[in-house]
Amino acid sequence: MKQYKRVLSIAGSDPSGGAGIQADIKTISACGCYAMTAITAVVDENTVHVNGIHPIPTAFVKGQIQSVLDDIGADAIKIGMLHSAEHIYGVKEALAPYLITNIVLDPVMVATAGTDLLQQEAIYALKKELIPYSRVITPNIPEAEILLNQTINSIADLFPAAKALSYNQQTSVLLKGGHLSSDQLVDVFYNAETDETLELPTPRIDSVNTHGTGCTLSSAIASFLAHGLTLTESVIRAKEYINQAIANGTPYQIGQGHGPVHHFYKYWE
C-alpha cells in the first residue's frame, strides 16, 4: 500500500479561512502532503479584526495530538498559535514520546491585524521549552524583537539576530524581513546544522492580501521536510511557494481587510 507524506499542524482556527489551521490544511495539501490538525484555540476573527480567542483546554489539545500520532503518525509537525504557557508545556509533553525531529515552529505572537495572540507569560516558556525542541523556527521581525528583547532596524541586523535566536546552534532560524521598508524583501536563514547563513532576497510584492503568510510559509517548510528534502532545500522551496501564492492572490478581494494568499495557484485557473 502507498503511504501519504503526513504533516500535523498544531495551531489555532481562523473562521475566515486565511490563516491558522485553515491555511495550514490548504498549504499542506497544495504541497502534496496529507494534513492533520490539533486545534489549540478557536479564534473569532475576519480579515479586519480579531474579536475574541477561545483557548482549547490543554488536556484536550494533548488528546488530539496523541490520537493522531498513535494512529496515523507524522513525517513532520508544524506548530503555530499556542495561547498560554500551559499550552506550550502541554504540547511539548505530548510530542516528546514520538521522537519526531521535523518540527517547524512559527512563534505566532501578533495577528496581521495587530492583536496579541500569545500571553506574555508564555514567551519564557516558548524560549525555554519549544524553541530548543524545534528543528527550525520562522519568526518575523516583531516576534524576533520580543524573543531577543532588542530592536532590528536594518537588513544587516538580521544576520546576528538570526544566529542569536538559534540559542547556541540548537535550532535553525528563518528570520523574515518583511517588516523592514526596502524595495527588496530579504529573509535570512541560519542553518544551525551546517553553521551556514543564507540571504534570501525576493522582490517585494505590493499586495493587501497577506493574511496568514507566516502560517503558510511554516506549513510549506514542514511539508517539504516531510517529502525528505534537506532543511535548506525545504526553506528555499517554501519561499518560492509563498511568493507565488502572494503574487497570484494579489488580484483578488476577499473581505475588507487583509485577504488571504492564493494557496492553490498551481491548480485553479
C-alpha positions in Angstrom: 0.0 0.0 0.0 1.1 3.5 -0.7 1.8 6.0 2.2 1.0 9.7 2.2 3.6 12.1 3.5 1.9 13.2 6.7 2.0 16.6 8.3 0.4 17.5 11.6 -0.5 21.2 12.3 -0.9 22.2 15.9 -2.4 25.7 15.8 -5.5 27.9 16.2 -8.6 28.0 14.0 -9.4 31.0 11.7 -13.0 31.1 10.6 -12.2 33.5 7.7 -10.0 30.7 6.2 -6.9 32.7 5.5 -4.7 31.8 8.5 -4.2 29.3 11.2 -5.4 25.7 10.8 -7.3 26.5 7.7 -4.3 28.0 5.9 -2.2 25.1 7.1 -4.5 22.5 5.7 -4.6 24.3 2.3 -0.8 24.7 2.2 0.0 21.1 3.2 -2.5 19.8 0.7 -1.1 22.1 -2.1 2.4 20.9 -1.3 1.5 17.3 -1.8 1.0 16.0 1.8 -1.8 14.7 4.0 -2.9 17.3 6.5 -3.9 16.5 10.1 -4.7 19.0 12.9 -4.7 19.6 16.6 -6.7 22.8 17.4 -5.3 24.9 20.2 -7.8 27.8 20.1 -10.9 28.9 18.3 -10.3 32.5 17.2 -13.2 34.8 16.3 -11.7 36.9 13.5 -12.1 38.0 10.0 -9.8 39.9 7.5 -10.1 43.1 9.6 -10.3 42.3 13.3 -9.6 39.6 15.9 -12.7 39.8 18.1 -12.0 37.1 20.6 -9.9 34.0 21.4 -11.3 30.8 23.0 -8.4 28.6 24.0 -9.0 24.8 24.0 -8.2 23.1 27.3 -4.7 21.8 27.4 -5.7 18.2 28.1 -7.9 18.3 25.0 -5.1 19.7 22.9 -2.8 16.9 24.1 -5.5 14.4 23.4 -5.8 15.5 19.8 -2.1 15.2 19.3 -1.9 11.8 20.9 -4.9 10.4 19.0 -3.4 11.4 15.6 0.1 10.3 16.3 -0.9 7.0 17.9 -3.0 6.0 14.9 -1.5 7.8 11.8 1.9 9.2 12.8 3.6 12.1 11.2 6.6 12.9 9.0 6.7 16.5 10.1 4.9 18.8 12.5 4.1 22.4 12.3 3.4 24.3 15.5 1.6 27.7 15.3 -0.5 29.6 17.8 -0.2 28.4 21.4 -2.1 30.8 23.6 -0.6 30.1 27.0 2.4 28.7 28.9 0.2 25.8 29.8 -0.4 25.1 26.1 3.4 25.2 25.4 4.3 22.8 28.2 1.4 20.5 27.3 2.3 20.3 23.6 6.0 19.6 24.4 4.9 16.8 26.8 2.5 15.4 24.2 5.1 15.3 21.4 8.1 14.0 23.4 7.3 10.2 23.3 7.1 10.2 19.5 10.7 11.4 18.7 9.6 13.3 15.6 12.5 15.5 14.5 10.9 17.6 11.7 9.3 20.2 13.9 8.7 23.6 12.4 7.7 26.3 15.0 6.1 29.5 13.9 6.2 31.6 17.1 2.8 33.3 16.5 2.5 36.3 18.8 0.6 39.1 16.9 -2.1 38.8 14.3 -1.8 40.6 10.9 -4.4 43.0 12.3 -2.2 43.8 15.3 -3.9 41.8 18.1 -1.8 40.0 20.6 -2.3 36.2 20.3 0.3 35.0 22.9 0.0 35.7 26.6 3.1 37.5 28.0 3.9 34.7 30.5 4.1 32.2 27.6 7.1 33.9 26.0 9.5 32.5 28.6 8.0 29.0 28.2 8.4 29.3 24.4 12.1 30.2 24.6 12.8 27.5 27.3 10.7 24.6 26.0 9.7 24.7 22.4 12.4 26.7 20.5 15.2 24.4 21.5 13.0 21.4 20.8 12.2 22.5 17.2 14.3 21.9 14.1 13.6 25.3 12.7 11.7 28.4 13.8 10.2 31.1 11.5 9.8 34.4 13.4 9.1 37.8 11.7 10.9 40.9 13.0 8.4 41.9 15.7 8.4 38.3 17.1 12.3 38.2 16.9 12.4 41.6 18.8 10.2 40.2 21.5 12.3 37.0 21.8 15.6 38.8 21.8 14.5 41.9 23.7 16.2 44.1 21.2 15.3 46.1 18.1 16.0 45.2 14.5 16.4 48.2 12.2 18.1 47.0 9.1 18.9 44.1 6.9 22.4 44.0 8.4 20.7 43.4 11.8 19.0 40.3 10.6 22.2 38.2 10.4 23.3 38.4 14.1 19.7 38.3 15.2 19.1 35.0 13.3 22.1 33.4 14.9 21.2 34.7 18.3 17.8 33.1 18.0 19.3 29.7 17.4 20.1 29.5 21.1 23.7 28.1 20.8 23.1 26.4 17.5 20.3 24.2 18.8 17.7 25.4 16.3 17.8 26.7 12.8 16.1 30.1 12.1 14.4 31.6 9.2 14.1 35.3 10.2 11.6 37.0 7.9 12.4 40.6 7.0 9.1 41.7 5.6 8.6 44.4 8.2 11.6 46.4 7.0 10.9 49.2 4.5 13.0 48.3 1.5 12.4 47.6 -2.2 13.5 44.0 -1.7 12.1 41.7 0.9 15.1 40.0 2.5 14.8 36.9 4.7 17.8 35.5 6.5 18.2 31.7 7.1 20.6 30.4 9.7 21.1 26.7 9.3 22.3 25.5 12.7 23.0 22.1 11.4 25.7 23.3 9.0 26.5 26.7 10.6 25.7 28.5 7.4 23.8 31.7 6.9 21.9 32.4 3.7 20.4 35.7 2.5 17.1 35.1 0.6 16.1 38.2 -1.3 12.9 38.5 -3.3 11.1 41.4 -5.0 8.6 43.0 -2.6 5.0 42.3 -3.8 2.6 45.1 -3.3 -0.5 43.3 -2.0 -3.0 43.8 0.7 -3.6 40.0 0.7 -1.1 38.9 3.3 -3.3 37.3 5.9 -1.8 34.0 7.0 1.6 34.3 5.2 3.5 33.2 8.2 1.2 30.2 8.7 1.5 29.3 5.1 5.3 29.6 4.9 5.9 27.4 8.0 3.4 24.8 6.8 5.2 24.7 3.5 8.6 24.1 5.1 7.1 21.3 7.2 5.6 19.8 4.0 8.9 19.8 2.1 10.7 18.3 5.1 8.0 15.5 5.1 8.9 14.8 1.5 12.5 14.2 2.6 14.2 17.4 1.3 17.1 18.9 3.3 16.4 21.8 5.6 17.9 24.4 3.3 16.0 22.9 0.3 12.8 23.0 2.2 13.2 26.6 3.2 14.0 27.7 -0.4 11.1 25.7 -1.9 8.7 27.1 0.8 9.9 30.6 0.0 9.1 30.0 -3.7 5.7 28.7 -2.8 4.7 31.6 -0.6 6.0 34.2 -3.1 3.9 32.7 -5.8 0.9 32.4 -3.5 1.1 36.1 -2.6 1.7 37.1 -6.2 -1.2 35.1 -7.6 -3.5 36.2 -4.8 -2.9 39.9 -5.3 -5.7 40.5 -7.9 -8.4 39.0 -5.7 -10.6 40.6 -3.0 -11.7 38.6 0.0 -13.1 40.6 2.8 -12.5 44.2 3.6 -9.0 44.0 5.2 -6.0 41.7 4.7 -7.2 38.9 2.4 -5.6 35.5 2.0 -2.9 34.4 -0.3 -3.8 32.0 -3.2 -2.8 28.6 -1.8 -4.0 26.7 -4.9 -2.5 28.9 -7.6 -1.0 25.8 -9.3 -4.4 24.1 -9.7 -7.0 26.9 -10.1 -7.4 28.8 -13.3 
